[in-house]
Structure formats: C-alpha cells, structure tokens
Amino acid sequence: MAMLKSDVISFFGGVSKVADALGIKHPSVSEWREVIPECRAYQLEKITSGKLKFRPELYGKAPISSSDSAEV
C-alpha cells in the first residue's frame, strides 16, 4: 500500500489512531499534506511490518538498487 496520508488514515481507521500509533497528537497528523513527512513514513513502514511502504520517489529520491550499493 502506498504511503499517502489518505492510505495511512484508512489503514489505521482514523486520524486519532494514526496519532496513537506514532505517539503524537492528532492535530499533527491533521496538518500533514497528502505526502506524509518522510520520517513518519519510515516509522509507519516499521510499525505496520511493511504493510505500508515508504516510497522514496514521493520525496524526490530514487530507490537504491542492490547494484548501486555494490559499487561503493
């Protein structure tokens, strides 16, 4: 599942439940744009055991492939 605000809220069942899962207040979640903050996307991928996926392309970053990391 994509890591957009609407998908996250749908997954958890509401803004307050998203906030509870992250240990933050619900107004913080309400202030997110449709593409959620990058650090929260990482947290949510971990919390959901990968059911929600961090998408680097949403943040202007290309995914790292195994061949890229082998060149370092």
Backbone atoms as SQL, in Angstrom:
CREATE TABLE atoms (id INTEGER PRIMARY KEY, chain TEXT, resi INTEGER, resn TEXT, atom TEXT, x REAL, y REAL, z REAL);
INSERT INTO atoms VALUES
  (1, 'A', 1, 'MET', 'N', 0.853, -1.181, 0.000),
  (2, 'A', 1, 'MET', 'CA', 0.000, 0.000, 0.000),
  (3, 'A', 1, 'MET', 'C', 0.893, 1.236, 0.000),
  (4, 'A', 2, 'ALA', 'N', 0.496, 2.241, -0.718),
  (5, 'A', 2, 'ALA', 'CA', 1.263, 3.481, -0.817),
  (6, 'A', 2, 'ALA', 'C', 1.290, 4.214, 0.518),
  (7, 'A', 3, 'MET', 'N', 2.258, 5.111, 0.661),
  (8, 'A', 3, 'MET', 'CA', 2.377, 5.861, 1.909),
  (9, 'A', 3, 'MET', 'C', 1.876, 7.288, 1.712),
  (10, 'A', 4, 'LEU', 'N', 0.613, 7.412, 1.452),
  (11, 'A', 4, 'LEU', 'CA', -0.041, 8.706, 1.368),
  (12, 'A', 4, 'LEU', 'C', -0.921, 8.879, 2.600),
  (13, 'A', 5, 'LYS', 'N', -1.175, 10.112, 2.966),
  (14, 'A', 5, 'LYS', 'CA', -1.964, 10.389, 4.172),
  (15, 'A', 5, 'LYS', 'C', -3.298, 9.654, 4.147),
  (16, 'A', 6, 'SER', 'N', -3.987, 9.695, 3.029),
  (17, 'A', 6, 'SER', 'CA', -5.300, 9.045, 2.952),
  (18, 'A', 6, 'SER', 'C', -5.192, 7.539, 3.153),
  (19, 'A', 7, 'ASP', 'N', -4.126, 6.926, 2.642),
  (20, 'A', 7, 'ASP', 'CA', -3.931, 5.488, 2.815),
  (21, 'A', 7, 'ASP', 'C', -3.606, 5.134, 4.263),
  (22, 'A', 8, 'VAL', 'N', -2.799, 5.968, 4.902),
  (23, 'A', 8, 'VAL', 'CA', -2.421, 5.728, 6.301),
  (24, 'A', 8, 'VAL', 'C', -3.645, 5.826, 7.208),
  (25, 'A', 9, 'ILE', 'N', -4.446, 6.864, 7.002),
  (26, 'A', 9, 'ILE', 'CA', -5.657, 7.052, 7.815),
  (27, 'A', 9, 'ILE', 'C', -6.624, 5.906, 7.587),
  (28, 'A', 10, 'SER', 'N', -6.771, 5.492, 6.365),
  (29, 'A', 10, 'SER', 'CA', -7.643, 4.361, 6.051),
  (30, 'A', 10, 'SER', 'C', -7.136, 3.085, 6.708),
  (31, 'A', 11, 'PHE', 'N', -5.831, 2.848, 6.660),
  (32, 'A', 11, 'PHE', 'CA', -5.236, 1.645, 7.234),
  (33, 'A', 11, 'PHE', 'C', -5.506, 1.558, 8.735),
  (34, 'A', 12, 'PHE', 'N', -5.294, 2.671, 9.439),
  (35, 'A', 12, 'PHE', 'CA', -5.453, 2.672, 10.890),
  (36, 'A', 12, 'PHE', 'C', -6.888, 2.904, 11.342),
  (37, 'A', 13, 'GLY', 'N', -7.708, 3.488, 10.483),
  (38, 'A', 13, 'GLY', 'CA', -9.097, 3.709, 10.846),
  (39, 'A', 13, 'GLY', 'C', -9.397, 5.069, 11.436),
  (40, 'A', 14, 'GLY', 'N', -8.533, 6.033, 11.223),
  (41, 'A', 14, 'GLY', 'CA', -8.807, 7.391, 11.683),
  (42, 'A', 14, 'GLY', 'C', -7.548, 8.134, 12.076),
  (43, 'A', 15, 'VAL', 'N', -7.667, 9.447, 12.109),
  (44, 'A', 15, 'VAL', 'CA', -6.544, 10.313, 12.435),
  (45, 'A', 15, 'VAL', 'C', -6.032, 10.050, 13.850),
  (46, 'A', 16, 'SER', 'N', -6.935, 9.906, 14.804),
  (47, 'A', 16, 'SER', 'CA', -6.522, 9.679, 16.191),
  (48, 'A', 16, 'SER', 'C', -5.767, 8.366, 16.346),
  (49, 'A', 17, 'LYS', 'N', -6.170, 7.352, 15.603),
  (50, 'A', 17, 'LYS', 'CA', -5.487, 6.054, 15.687),
  (51, 'A', 17, 'LYS', 'C', -4.096, 6.110, 15.071),
  (52, 'A', 18, 'VAL', 'N', -3.945, 6.892, 14.014),
  (53, 'A', 18, 'VAL', 'CA', -2.611, 7.097, 13.429),
  (54, 'A', 18, 'VAL', 'C', -1.730, 7.796, 14.461),
  (55, 'A', 19, 'ALA', 'N', -2.256, 8.850, 15.063),
  (56, 'A', 19, 'ALA', 'CA', -1.501, 9.597, 16.065),
  (57, 'A', 19, 'ALA', 'C', -1.104, 8.704, 17.235),
  (58, 'A', 20, 'ASP', 'N', -2.029, 7.892, 17.705),
  (59, 'A', 20, 'ASP', 'CA', -1.732, 6.978, 18.812),
  (60, 'A', 20, 'ASP', 'C', -0.611, 6.007, 18.444),
  (61, 'A', 21, 'ALA', 'N', -0.654, 5.473, 17.230),
  (62, 'A', 21, 'ALA', 'CA', 0.363, 4.515, 16.780),
  (63, 'A', 21, 'ALA', 'C', 1.756, 5.155, 16.756),
  (64, 'A', 22, 'LEU', 'N', 1.800, 6.455, 16.453),
  (65, 'A', 22, 'LEU', 'CA', 3.077, 7.164, 16.367),
  (66, 'A', 22, 'LEU', 'C', 3.469, 7.858, 17.669),
  (67, 'A', 23, 'GLY', 'N', 2.558, 7.897, 18.627),
  (68, 'A', 23, 'GLY', 'CA', 2.835, 8.571, 19.889),
  (69, 'A', 23, 'GLY', 'C', 2.862, 10.084, 19.758),
  (70, 'A', 24, 'ILE', 'N', 2.018, 10.604, 18.852),
  (71, 'A', 24, 'ILE', 'CA', 1.932, 12.053, 18.648),
  (72, 'A', 24, 'ILE', 'C', 0.477, 12.496, 18.824),
  (73, 'A', 25, 'LYS', 'N', 0.234, 13.790, 18.791),
  (74, 'A', 25, 'LYS', 'CA', -1.125, 14.312, 18.936),
  (75, 'A', 25, 'LYS', 'C', -1.812, 14.379, 17.571),
  (76, 'A', 26, 'HIS', 'N', -3.137, 14.173, 17.575),
  (77, 'A', 26, 'HIS', 'CA', -3.866, 14.108, 16.302),
  (78, 'A', 26, 'HIS', 'C', -3.797, 15.382, 15.471),
  (79, 'A', 27, 'PRO', 'N', -3.665, 16.586, 16.053),
  (80, 'A', 27, 'PRO', 'CA', -3.517, 17.759, 15.180),
  (81, 'A', 27, 'PRO', 'C', -2.270, 17.680, 14.296),
  (82, 'A', 28, 'SER', 'N', -1.229, 17.009, 14.781),
  (83, 'A', 28, 'SER', 'CA', -0.018, 16.846, 13.965),
  (84, 'A', 28, 'SER', 'C', -0.317, 16.061, 12.704),
  (85, 'A', 29, 'VAL', 'N', -1.092, 14.997, 12.834),
  (86, 'A', 29, 'VAL', 'CA', -1.468, 14.184, 11.677),
  (87, 'A', 29, 'VAL', 'C', -2.374, 14.991, 10.749),
  (88, 'A', 30, 'SER', 'N', -3.289, 15.730, 11.320),
  (89, 'A', 30, 'SER', 'CA', -4.213, 16.528, 10.522),
  (90, 'A', 30, 'SER', 'C', -3.491, 17.576, 9.672),
  (91, 'A', 31, 'GLU', 'N', -2.344, 18.049, 10.147),
  (92, 'A', 31, 'GLU', 'CA', -1.585, 19.074, 9.426),
  (93, 'A', 31, 'GLU', 'C', -0.755, 18.513, 8.279),
  (94, 'A', 32, 'TRP', 'N', -0.584, 17.188, 8.213),
  (95, 'A', 32, 'TRP', 'CA', 0.190, 16.592, 7.118),
  (96, 'A', 32, 'TRP', 'C', -0.442, 16.924, 5.780),
  (97, 'A', 33, 'ARG', 'N', 0.387, 17.062, 4.770),
  (98, 'A', 33, 'ARG', 'CA', -0.101, 17.135, 3.396),
  (99, 'A', 33, 'ARG', 'C', -0.370, 15.711, 2.940),
  (100, 'A', 34, 'GLU', 'N', -0.778, 15.522, 1.703),
  (101, 'A', 34, 'GLU', 'CA', -1.103, 14.171, 1.230),
  (102, 'A', 34, 'GLU', 'C', 0.121, 13.257, 1.255),
  (103, 'A', 35, 'VAL', 'N', 1.298, 13.787, 0.934),
  (104, 'A', 35, 'VAL', 'CA', 2.526, 13.004, 1.091),
  (105, 'A', 35, 'VAL', 'C', 3.019, 13.279, 2.507),
  (106, 'A', 36, 'ILE', 'N', 3.021, 12.245, 3.322),
  (107, 'A', 36, 'ILE', 'CA', 3.327, 12.440, 4.735),
  (108, 'A', 36, 'ILE', 'C', 4.810, 12.717, 4.942),
  (109, 'A', 37, 'PRO', 'N', 5.185, 13.293, 6.096),
  (110, 'A', 37, 'PRO', 'CA', 6.597, 13.566, 6.355),
  (111, 'A', 37, 'PRO', 'C', 7.439, 12.288, 6.240),
  (112, 'A', 38, 'GLU', 'N', 8.614, 12.455, 5.662),
  (113, 'A', 38, 'GLU', 'CA', 9.482, 11.310, 5.372),
  (114, 'A', 38, 'GLU', 'C', 9.807, 10.480, 6.619),
  (115, 'A', 39, 'CYS', 'N', 10.123, 11.134, 7.718),
  (116, 'A', 39, 'CYS', 'CA', 10.473, 10.383, 8.934),
  (117, 'A', 39, 'CYS', 'C', 9.288, 9.565, 9.439),
  (118, 'A', 40, 'ARG', 'N', 8.077, 10.085, 9.270),
  (119, 'A', 40, 'ARG', 'CA', 6.882, 9.337, 9.696),
  (120, 'A', 40, 'ARG', 'C', 6.628, 8.153, 8.773),
  (121, 'A', 41, 'ALA', 'N', 6.942, 8.317, 7.495),
  (122, 'A', 41, 'ALA', 'CA', 6.776, 7.215, 6.551),
  (123, 'A', 41, 'ALA', 'C', 7.663, 6.045, 6.944),
  (124, 'A', 42, 'TYR', 'N', 8.909, 6.339, 7.318),
  (125, 'A', 42, 'TYR', 'CA', 9.807, 5.280, 7.792),
  (126, 'A', 42, 'TYR', 'C', 9.231, 4.594, 9.029),
  (127, 'A', 43, 'GLN', 'N', 8.760, 5.388, 9.979),
  (128, 'A', 43, 'GLN', 'CA', 8.191, 4.834, 11.205),
  (129, 'A', 43, 'GLN', 'C', 6.994, 3.940, 10.907),
  (130, 'A', 44, 'LEU', 'N', 6.112, 4.416, 10.048),
  (131, 'A', 44, 'LEU', 'CA', 4.895, 3.668, 9.751),
  (132, 'A', 44, 'LEU', 'C', 5.180, 2.372, 9.003),
  (133, 'A', 45, 'GLU', 'N', 6.194, 2.376, 8.151),
  (134, 'A', 45, 'GLU', 'CA', 6.559, 1.128, 7.483),
  (135, 'A', 45, 'GLU', 'C', 6.998, 0.100, 8.524),
  (136, 'A', 46, 'LYS', 'N', 7.774, 0.538, 9.500),
  (137, 'A', 46, 'LYS', 'CA', 8.241, -0.362, 10.556),
  (138, 'A', 46, 'LYS', 'C', 7.091, -0.819, 11.452),
  (139, 'A', 47, 'ILE', 'N', 6.252, 0.122, 11.878),
  (140, 'A', 47, 'ILE', 'CA', 5.119, -0.188, 12.756),
  (141, 'A', 47, 'ILE', 'C', 4.166, -1.188, 12.117),
  (142, 'A', 48, 'THR', 'N', 3.966, -1.057, 10.806),
  (143, 'A', 48, 'THR', 'CA', 3.000, -1.926, 10.105),
  (144, 'A', 48, 'THR', 'C', 3.666, -3.171, 9.519),
  (145, 'A', 49, 'SER', 'N', 4.921, -3.409, 9.872),
  (146, 'A', 49, 'SER', 'CA', 5.668, -4.563, 9.352),
  (147, 'A', 49, 'SER', 'C', 5.653, -4.606, 7.823),
  (148, 'A', 50, 'GLY', 'N', 5.757, -3.428, 7.206),
  (149, 'A', 50, 'GLY', 'CA', 5.837, -3.340, 5.759),
  (150, 'A', 50, 'GLY', 'C', 4.508, -3.332, 5.024),
  (151, 'A', 51, 'LYS', 'N', 3.401, -3.369, 5.742),
  (152, 'A', 51, 'LYS', 'CA', 2.097, -3.298, 5.055),
  (153, 'A', 51, 'LYS', 'C', 1.915, -1.937, 4.397),
  (154, 'A', 52, 'LEU', 'N', 2.428, -0.898, 5.035),
  (155, 'A', 52, 'LEU', 'CA', 2.532, 0.417, 4.409),
  (156, 'A', 52, 'LEU', 'C', 3.991, 0.565, 4.001),
  (157, 'A', 53, 'LYS', 'N', 4.236, 1.019, 2.778),
  (158, 'A', 53, 'LYS', 'CA', 5.594, 1.077, 2.235),
  (159, 'A', 53, 'LYS', 'C', 6.076, 2.507, 2.079),
  (160, 'A', 54, 'PHE', 'N', 7.300, 2.750, 2.536),
  (161, 'A', 54, 'PHE', 'CA', 7.970, 4.014, 2.272),
  (162, 'A', 54, 'PHE', 'C', 8.279, 4.069, 0.782),
  (163, 'A', 55, 'ARG', 'N', 7.925, 5.177, 0.137),
  (164, 'A', 55, 'ARG', 'CA', 8.140, 5.329, -1.308),
  (165, 'A', 55, 'ARG', 'C', 9.095, 6.493, -1.555),
  (166, 'A', 56, 'PRO', 'N', 10.385, 6.199, -1.784),
  (167, 'A', 56, 'PRO', 'CA', 11.375, 7.267, -1.949),
  (168, 'A', 56, 'PRO', 'C', 11.040, 8.233, -3.075),
  (169, 'A', 57, 'GLU', 'N', 10.367, 7.759, -4.125),
  (170, 'A', 57, 'GLU', 'CA', 10.051, 8.642, -5.251),
  (171, 'A', 57, 'GLU', 'C', 9.107, 9.776, -4.859),
  (172, 'A', 58, 'LEU', 'N', 8.366, 9.607, -3.784),
  (173, 'A', 58, 'LEU', 'CA', 7.484, 10.678, -3.314),
  (174, 'A', 58, 'LEU', 'C', 8.278, 11.835, -2.708),
  (175, 'A', 59, 'TYR', 'N', 9.536, 11.570, -2.363),
  (176, 'A', 59, 'TYR', 'CA', 10.386, 12.572, -1.726),
  (177, 'A', 59, 'TYR', 'C', 11.524, 13.012, -2.645),
  (178, 'A', 60, 'GLY', 'N', 11.385, 12.721, -3.949),
  (179, 'A', 60, 'GLY', 'CA', 12.392, 13.122, -4.916),
  (180, 'A', 60, 'GLY', 'C', 13.658, 12.308, -4.844),
  (181, 'A', 61, 'LYS', 'N', 13.553, 11.091, -4.315),
  (182, 'A', 61, 'LYS', 'CA', 14.721, 10.224, -4.192),
  (183, 'A', 61, 'LYS', 'C', 14.485, 8.958, -4.998),
  (184, 'A', 62, 'ALA', 'N', 15.512, 8.500, -5.643),
  (185, 'A', 62, 'ALA', 'CA', 15.426, 7.242, -6.385),
  (186, 'A', 62, 'ALA', 'C', 15.660, 6.090, -5.422),
  (187, 'A', 63, 'PRO', 'N', 14.927, 4.997, -5.586),
  (188, 'A', 63, 'PRO', 'CA', 15.180, 3.818, -4.754),
  (189, 'A', 63, 'PRO', 'C', 16.602, 3.315, -4.973),
  (190, 'A', 64, 'ILE', 'N', 17.231, 2.807, -3.931),
  (191, 'A', 64, 'ILE', 'CA', 18.578, 2.253, -4.037),
  (192, 'A', 64, 'ILE', 'C', 18.476, 0.807, -4.478),
  (193, 'A', 65, 'SER', 'N', 19.145, 0.491, -5.568),
  (194, 'A', 65, 'SER', 'CA', 19.142, -0.893, -6.040),
  (195, 'A', 65, 'SER', 'C', 20.358, -1.609, -5.482),
  (196, 'A', 66, 'SER', 'N', 20.335, -2.926, -5.506),
  (197, 'A', 66, 'SER', 'CA', 21.450, -3.704, -4.971),
  (198, 'A', 66, 'SER', 'C', 22.726, -3.462, -5.773),
  (199, 'A', 67, 'SER', 'N', 22.600, -3.175, -7.060),
  (200, 'A', 67, 'SER', 'CA', 23.788, -2.907, -7.877),
  (201, 'A', 67, 'SER', 'C', 24.429, -1.576, -7.517),
  (202, 'A', 68, 'ASP', 'N', 23.608, -0.580, -7.088),
  (203, 'A', 68, 'ASP', 'CA', 24.148, 0.711, -6.664),
  (204, 'A', 68, 'ASP', 'C', 24.979, 0.566, -5.397),
  (205, 'A', 69, 'SER', 'N', 24.493, -0.202, -4.453),
  (206, 'A', 69, 'SER', 'CA', 25.200, -0.344, -3.171),
  (207, 'A', 69, 'SER', 'C', 26.454, -1.188, -3.330),
  (208, 'A', 70, 'ALA', 'N', 26.527, -2.044, -4.339),
  (209, 'A', 70, 'ALA', 'CA', 27.706, -2.884, -4.553),
  (210, 'A', 70, 'ALA', 'C', 28.884, -2.079, -5.073),
  (211, 'A', 71, 'GLU', 'N', 28.627, -0.906, -5.674),
  (212, 'A', 71, 'GLU', 'CA', 29.686, -0.093, -6.252),
  (213, 'A', 71, 'GLU', 'C', 30.429, 0.721, -5.228),
  (214, 'A', 72, 'VAL', 'N', 29.923, 0.840, -4.029),
  (215, 'A', 72, 'VAL', 'CA', 30.520, 1.720, -3.014),
  (216, 'A', 72, 'VAL', 'C', 31.772, 1.158, -2.452);
